[in-house]
């Protein structure tokens, strides 16, 4: 609690009165101010005055009376470290002109301070019941705040240790969060961590600067930069905050117009940050505060809209960011003089930003965990989809393979089938020769090869046309096929009006009988083609043997051809067998 206010027991040591007088002319001297009537001084009974931004010089009169029963070594603390120029007079020294005024302020080097402290601290030694009076002329570009506190020196030093520990904890939190998020930035390569690191650095820099720590520790000999840094760091912190929100909630993916609005806010803050380098402090800080308020409202509005759309990260951002927004609004109202200054408000950014960093780290961790679960779920879905696609692909491949097999089978069948008659063609017979030879040897049967030719087929085509010839070919093919044994005999269209039949028989007589059946089946009935009735006959050449090789099968086919020529020479419409005994070489119709 020493960080926020002095020990209550100190109220018994001193009686402090604080009044102020506004010098709009900026010309009044200390002697003139001292001679002012009491009516010229204002007081609200508070030790913590906040007058907002003013161009005037303000004189503060501090009267301190010791209430202790023994001499007390005290310290007067003016707890607003960014006051520009302070000229401090003790009234007893004004009367005898023995001491020049003490000049302090944020616009002067840090080394001029009597006590090296971030605030303005003055030593004060009073005996019991003794009083003293100070006149402090303040002229500043910052908000005119004048909080004063009286301390016992020993107590002050003890409390200062507590304050330093608190500041150290804050800096430690910032450094820890920076290290952690820098590691995540390097490991995950996610730009959201870059903007978060930028926000932490700039906001912590702003908090430390407005609290006087930066001037004390970082740039004690650069008073002009000390004031420039305040609006610039505030604008940069706001800029990084907008970019952080935009990346955290994936604004571009959820809201195109919201993303464009965030770009406008970023451009505004970048302009204000650059303007802080050249603009007067009062204008720069007012613009920075105004810009920060506009951006905070804009960011809250965008996050609220996305939260309504059930974007989880937007809801978490909205709840967490409300802490720093409230602290920022309180600080801005205090600097503008709308709220009385207090240590709670002065330390609100420091407290809220430390809490904010911890909360946002939790939000980022939750986001990372959610993304991890989403990646795992996506991987599971992709794996399941892959398995499903693989199964579907395998099914389709199997279906296509079956279709291809059927198509190949159909193509093979078409390639071995005569389109006109529906019988197998000569190619199929070539494929079957080896099988028939093997079956002949296994079963001990003879091979009978029939060459069948339709008699006077050219004359039929010339007389009745090719359509009639096609009908005749189909009819003859079906009559020949009807005489064969399914699964045993191979009947093919040899070419033109010729057919070839391969059958296995136990002896030559059975082969000759089948030849006569073939001949009779063709010529026993008319073939009808429309109104036309055609009579057809065939000549058959038969050869019977026991071939073992394709060459011997070719010889058997040649002998069947010779028998066919013999049947035609003998008058057609007959079957001639090359291997029949004498007297049976010509089989004539009954």
KOLVODREN-532905 format. One record per residue (C-alpha): residue in three letters; x, y, z. Coordinates in steps of 0.2 Angstrom, whole numbers, padded with zeros to 4 digits, always signed. Each point is the difference from the previous one (the first is absolute). Layout:
BEGIN
alaXYZ;...
***
This chain:
BEGIN
unk+0000+0000+0000;unk+0015+0012+0002;unk+0000+0001-0019;unk-0017+0009+0000;unk+0000+0011+0015;unk+0011+0004+0015;unk-0003-0007+0017;unk-0015+0006+0009;unk+0010+0003+0016;unk+0009+0014-0009;unk-0016+0011+0000;unk+0004+0003+0019;unk+0017+0007-0004;unk-0004+0014-0011;unk-0014+0012-0004;unk+0001+0005-0019;unk-0010+0013-0009;unk+0000+0002-0019;unk-0007+0015-0010;unk+0003+0006-0017;unk+0000+0016-0010;unk-0001+0001-0019;unk+0012+0012-0009;unk-0007+0003-0017;unk+0012+0013-0004;unk+0015-0011+0004;unk+0009+0016+0006;unk-0003+0000+0019;unk+0015-0002+0011;unk+0001-0010+0016;unk+0000+0016+0011;unk-0016+0006-0009;unk-0008-0017+0002;unk+0005+0000+0019;unk-0008+0017+0002;unk-0017-0006-0007;unk-0015+0001+0011;unk-0007-0016+0007;unk-0015+0002-0012;unk+0011-0003-0015;unk+0004-0017+0006;unk-0011-0015-0004;unk-0001-0016+0010;unk-0012-0015-0001;unk+0007-0008+0016;unk+0009-0014-0010;unk+0019-0004-0001;unk-0002-0006-0018;unk-0005+0014-0012;unk-0004-0003-0019;unk-0003+0015-0011;unk+0002-0008-0017;unk+0009+0008-0014;unk+0003+0018+0002;unk+0012+0013-0008;unk+0001+0010+0016;unk+0013-0001+0013;unk-0007-0007+0017;unk+0007+0005+0017;unk-0003-0013+0013;unk+0002+0005+0019;unk+0004-0014+0012;unk-0001+0003+0018;unk+0007-0013+0011;unk-0001-0001+0019;unk+0009-0013+0010;unk-0012-0009+0013;unk+0014-0011+0007;unk+0006+0001+0018;unk+0018-0001-0006;unk+0010+0007-0015;unk-0005-0009-0016;unk+0010-0002-0016;unk-0013+0000-0013;unk-0002-0001-0019;unk-0012+0009-0011;unk-0004-0010-0016;unk-0008+0008-0015;unk-0006-0016-0008;unk-0003+0005-0019;unk+0017-0003-0008;unk-0004+0007-0017;unk-0003+0018+0006;unk+0011+0011-0012;unk+0007+0014+0011;unk-0001+0003+0018;unk+0008+0015+0009;unk-0001-0003+0019;unk+0002+0014+0013;unk+0000+0000+0019;unk-0009+0015+0006;unk+0012+0004+0014;unk+0014+0000-0013;unk-0010+0012-0010;unk+0000+0013+0014;unk+0019+0000+0002;unk+0004-0005-0018;unk+0013-0012+0007;unk-0004-0015-0012;unk-0003-0001-0018;unk-0015-0010-0005;unk+0002-0019-0004;unk-0004-0004-0018;unk-0006-0017-0004;unk-0011-0009-0013;unk-0002-0012-0014;unk+0008+0013-0012;unk+0016+0001+0010;unk+0014-0013+0002;unk-0004-0014+0013;unk+0017+0004+0009;unk-0007+0017+0006;unk-0012-0008+0013;unk+0005+0000+0018;unk-0005-0017+0003;unk+0002-0013-0015;unk-0018-0005-0001;unk-0013-0002-0014;unk-0011+0013+0008;unk+0005+0017+0007;unk+0005-0003+0018;unk+0005+0014+0012;unk+0008-0002+0017;unk-0008+0009+0015;unk+0006+0001+0018;unk-0013+0007+0012;unk+0000+0000+0019;unk-0015-0003+0010;unk-0014+0013-0004;unk+0011+0009-0013;unk-0007+0005-0016;unk+0007+0004-0018;unk-0007+0006-0016;unk+0004-0004-0018;unk-0004+0008-0016;unk+0001-0010-0015;unk-0002+0007-0018;unk-0005-0013-0013;unk+0000+0002-0018;unk-0002-0015-0010;unk-0006-0007-0017;unk-0007-0015+0008;unk-0016-0002+0011;unk+0001+0012+0015;unk+0000-0013+0014;unk+0007+0004+0017;unk-0002-0014+0012;unk+0011+0003+0016;unk+0004-0012+0015;unk+0010+0003+0016;unk+0011-0015+0005;unk+0011-0004+0015;unk+0016-0003-0008;unk+0003-0017+0007;unk-0018-0006-0004;unk+0002+0007-0017;unk+0016-0010-0003;unk-0009-0016+0006;unk-0015+0004-0011;unk+0011+0004-0015;unk+0008-0018+0001;unk-0018-0007-0001;unk-0003+0012-0015;unk+0016-0006-0009;unk-0005-0018+0003;unk-0017+0003-0007;unk+0008+0009-0015;unk+0013-0015-0001;unk-0014-0012+0000;unk-0009+0009-0014;unk+0016+0001-0011;unk+0003-0018+0004;unk-0018-0005-0006;unk+0004+0010-0016;unk+0016-0008-0003;unk-0006-0017+0004;unk-0015+0002-0012;unk+0012+0007-0013;unk+0011-0015+0001;unk-0014-0012-0001;unk-0009+0008-0015;unk+0017+0003-0009;unk+0003-0019+0002;unk-0018-0003-0007;unk+0003+0012-0014;unk+0016-0009-0005;unk-0007-0018+0002;unk-0017+0003-0008;unk+0003+0014-0012;unk-0017+0008+0004;unk+0000+0019-0003;unk-0012+0002+0014;unk+0014-0002+0013;unk+0010+0013-0009;unk-0014+0013+0002;unk-0003-0006+0018;unk+0019+0003+0004;unk-0001+0017-0008;unk-0015+0004+0011;unk+0008-0006+0016;unk+0016+0010-0004;unk-0008+0016-0005;unk-0013+0000+0014;unk+0012-0005+0013;unk+0011+0014-0006;unk-0014+0013+0001;unk-0005-0006+0018;unk+0018+0001+0006;unk+0003+0017-0009;unk-0016+0008+0008;unk+0005-0007+0017;unk+0017+0008-0002;unk+0010-0016+0000;unk+0006+0001-0018;unk+0007+0018+0004;unk+0009-0006+0015;unk+0007-0016-0007;unk+0001+0001-0019;unk+0002+0018-0006;unk+0004+0011+0015;unk+0009+0013-0010;unk-0013+0001-0014;unk-0014+0011+0007;unk-0007+0005-0017;unk-0001-0018-0006;unk-0009-0005+0017;unk-0015+0011-0006;unk+0001-0006-0018;unk+0000-0018+0005;unk-0017+0001+0009;unk-0012+0003-0015;unk+0011-0010-0012;unk+0000-0015+0012;unk-0019+0002+0003;unk-0003+0000-0019;unk+0011-0014-0004;unk-0008-0011+0014;unk-0017+0004-0007;unk+0006-0004-0018;unk+0007-0017+0006;unk-0016-0003+0010;unk-0010+0002-0016;unk+0011-0012-0010;unk+0000-0012+0014;unk-0019-0001+0001;unk-0001-0001-0019;unk+0012-0015+0000;unk-0007-0008+0015;unk-0018-0001-0006;unk+0005-0002-0018;unk-0010+0015-0004;unk+0004+0000-0019;unk-0008-0018-0001;unk-0016+0005+0010;unk-0003+0018-0006;unk+0007+0008-0015;unk-0007+0018+0005;unk+0006-0003+0018;unk+0017-0004-0007;unk+0000+0016-0011;unk-0005+0010+0016;unk+0014-0007+0010;unk+0012+0005-0014;unk-0006+0018+0001;unk+0002+0000+0019;unk+0018-0007-0002;unk+0004+0014-0013;unk-0007+0013+0013;unk+0011-0006+0014;unk+0015-0001-0011;unk-0003+0018-0005;unk-0002+0006+0018;unk+0016-0010+0005;unk+0010+0009-0013;unk-0008+0017+0004;unk+0005-0002+0018;unk+0018+0003-0006;unk-0004+0017-0007;unk-0016+0007+0008;unk+0000+0009+0017;unk-0002-0011+0014;unk-0018+0006+0005;unk-0007-0002-0017;unk+0009-0017-0002;unk-0006-0007+0016;unk-0018+0006-0002;unk+0000-0008-0018;unk+0008-0016+0007;unk-0013-0001+0013;unk-0014+0004-0012;unk+0007-0013-0012;unk+0001-0013+0013;unk-0018+0003+0006;unk-0006-0001-0018;unk+0010-0016-0003;unk-0005-0008+0016;unk-0019+0003-0004;unk+0003-0006-0018;unk+0009-0016+0006;unk-0014-0003+0013;unk-0013+0002-0013;unk+0008-0012-0012;unk+0003-0013+0013;unk-0018+0002+0006;unk-0007-0003-0017;unk+0011-0016-0003;unk-0005-0006+0018;unk-0018+0001-0005;unk+0005-0011-0016;unk+0006-0013+0013;unk+0019+0003-0004;unk+0008-0007+0016;unk+0016+0010+0000;unk-0010+0016-0002;unk-0010-0004+0016;unk+0016-0003+0009;unk+0009+0016-0007;unk-0015+0010+0005;unk-0001-0006+0018;unk+0019+0002+0002;unk+0002+0017-0009;unk-0014+0008+0011;unk+0013+0000+0014;unk+0012+0011-0009;unk-0013+0011-0008;unk-0008+0004+0017;unk+0018+0004+0007;unk+0003+0011-0016;unk-0016+0009+0001;unk+0003+0004+0019;unk+0017+0006-0004;unk-0005+0011-0014;unk-0014+0008+0010;unk+0012+0003+0014;unk+0012+0009-0012;unk-0013+0010-0008;unk-0006+0006+0018;unk-0017-0009-0001;unk+0004-0011+0015;unk+0010+0005+0015;unk+0018-0007+0000;unk+0004-0015+0011;unk+0013-0013+0002;unk-0012-0013-0005;unk-0003+0008-0017;unk+0018+0004-0002;unk+0005-0018+0002;unk-0015-0007-0009;unk+0010-0002-0017;unk+0014-0009+0009;unk-0012-0012+0010;unk-0012-0003-0015;unk+0014-0003-0013;unk+0008-0013+0011;unk-0016-0008+0003;unk-0004+0002-0019;unk+0016-0008-0005;unk-0003-0015+0011;unk-0018-0002-0006;unk+0005+0002-0019;unk+0013-0013+0003;unk-0014-0011+0006;unk-0010+0004-0015;unk+0014-0003-0012;unk+0003-0017+0009;unk-0018-0004-0002;unk+0000+0005-0018;unk+0016-0011-0003;unk-0009-0014+0008;unk-0015+0002-0010;unk+0010+0001-0016;unk+0009-0016+0005;unk-0016-0009+0003;unk-0007+0007-0016;unk+0016-0006-0009;unk-0002-0017+0008;unk-0018-0001-0005;unk+0004+0006-0017;unk+0013-0013-0002;unk-0012-0014+0007;unk-0013+0007-0013;unk+0012+0000-0014;unk+0006-0018+0005;unk-0018-0006+0001;unk-0003+0009-0017;unk+0015-0008-0007;unk-0005-0017+0006;unk-0017+0003-0007;unk+0007+0006-0017;unk+0012-0015+0000;unk-0015-0012+0002;unk-0010+0009-0013;unk+0015+0000-0012;unk+0003-0018+0003;unk-0019-0004-0003;unk+0001+0011-0016;unk+0016-0008-0005;unk-0008-0017+0003;unk-0016+0005-0010;unk+0011+0007-0014;unk+0010-0015+0000;unk-0015-0011-0001;unk-0007+0011-0014;unk+0017-0001-0008;unk+0000-0019+0001;unk-0017-0001-0007;unk+0004+0012-0013;unk+0016-0009-0005;unk-0010-0016+0001;unk-0013+0008-0012;unk+0014+0006-0011;unk+0008-0017+0000;unk-0016-0008-0004;unk-0004+0013-0014;unk+0018-0003-0006;unk-0004-0019-0001;unk-0018+0001-0006;unk-0006+0003-0017;unk-0012+0014+0000;unk-0012-0006-0014;unk-0003-0018+0005;unk+0004+0001+0019;unk+0012-0015-0002;unk+0018+0000+0006;unk+0012+0006-0013;unk+0016-0007-0007;unk+0011+0008+0014;unk-0010-0009+0013;unk+0004-0016-0008;unk+0018+0004+0000;unk-0001+0002+0019;unk-0009-0016+0002;unk+0012-0011-0010;unk+0012-0004+0015;unk-0015-0004+0011;unk-0008-0012-0012;unk+0016-0009-0004;unk+0003-0003+0019;unk-0018-0006+0003;unk+0002-0012-0015;unk+0016-0007+0007;unk-0007-0001+0018;unk-0017-0008-0005;unk+0007-0011-0015;unk-0011+0007-0013;unk+0003+0005-0018;unk-0001+0017-0006;unk-0013+0003-0014;unk+0002+0016-0010;unk-0015+0006-0011;unk+0002+0013-0013;unk-0018+0006-0005;unk-0004+0011-0016;unk-0017+0006-0005;unk-0003-0005-0018;unk-0002+0013-0013;unk+0000+0014+0013;unk+0007+0013-0013;unk-0015-0004-0012;unk-0012+0003+0015;unk+0008+0017+0004;unk+0000+0005-0018;unk-0019-0005-0002;unk-0008+0005+0016;unk+0012+0013+0007;unk+0012+0000+0015;unk-0014+0002+0012;unk-0007-0017-0005;unk+0018-0007+0000;unk+0002+0006+0018;unk-0017-0008+0005;unk+0007-0016-0008;unk+0016+0001+0009;unk-0009+0002+0017;unk-0012-0014-0003;unk+0013-0012-0006;unk+0011+0004+0016;unk-0015-0003+0012;unk-0004-0017-0009;unk+0018-0005+0001;unk+0001+0005+0018;unk-0015-0010+0005;unk+0009-0016-0006;unk+0015+0003+0012;unk+0002-0006+0018;unk+0001+0015+0012;unk+0017+0002+0009;unk+0008-0014-0011;unk+0000+0005-0018;unk+0007+0017-0007;unk-0009+0008-0014;unk+0007+0016-0008;unk-0003+0010-0015;unk+0015-0002-0010;unk-0003+0014-0012;unk-0012+0005-0014;unk-0012-0014-0002;unk+0011-0013+0008;unk-0001-0008+0017;unk+0012-0011+0010;unk-0005-0013+0013;unk+0012-0010+0012;unk-0007-0014+0009;unk+0007-0015+0010;unk-0006-0018-0004;unk+0004-0017+0004;unk+0001-0006-0018;unk-0002+0006-0018;unk-0017-0007-0002;unk-0007+0012+0013;unk+0009+0014-0008;unk-0008-0004-0017;unk-0017-0002+0008;unk+0001+0018+0007;unk+0005+0007-0017;unk-0016-0008-0008;unk-0010+0008+0014;unk+0008+0017-0003;unk-0004-0001-0019;unk-0018-0006+0003;unk-0004+0013+0013;unk+0004+0014-0013;unk-0009-0006-0015;unk-0016-0008+0009;unk-0009+0017+0001;unk-0002+0016-0009;unk+0007+0016+0006;unk-0012+0014+0000;unk+0004+0018-0004;unk-0015+0011-0001;unk-0011-0008-0014;unk+0015-0009-0007;unk+0003-0018+0004;unk+0018-0006-0003;unk+0007-0018+0000;unk+0018-0002+0006;unk+0012-0015+0000;unk+0018-0002+0006;unk+0015-0009-0006;unk+0010-0008+0014;unk+0018-0006+0001;unk+0005-0011+0014;unk+0017-0005+0007;unk+0002-0012+0015;unk+0016-0003+0009;unk+0010+0000+0016;unk+0011+0016-0002;unk+0012+0004+0015;unk+0007+0017-0005;unk-0007+0016-0009;unk+0010-0005-0016;unk-0009-0017+0000;unk-0016+0009+0003;unk+0004+0011-0015;unk+0003-0015-0011;unk-0017-0007+0006;unk-0009+0017-0006;unk+0009-0001-0017;unk-0007-0018-0002;unk-0018+0006+0005;unk+0002+0014-0013;unk+0005-0013-0013;unk-0016-0010+0005;unk-0010+0016-0002;unk+0006+0003-0018;unk-0004-0019-0004;unk-0018+0002+0007;unk-0002+0015-0012;unk+0007-0009-0014;unk-0012-0015+0003;unk-0015+0012-0002;unk-0001+0009+0017;unk-0013-0003+0014;unk+0011-0014+0007;unk+0013-0005+0013;unk+0016-0007-0005;unk+0012-0008+0013;unk+0018-0001-0004;unk+0003-0014+0012;unk-0015-0012-0004;unk+0004-0017-0007;unk-0003-0003-0018;unk-0018+0001-0005;unk-0004+0012+0014;unk+0010+0015-0006;unk-0016+0008-0007;unk-0015+0002+0011;unk-0015+0006-0011;unk-0017+0006+0006;unk-0013-0014+0001;
***
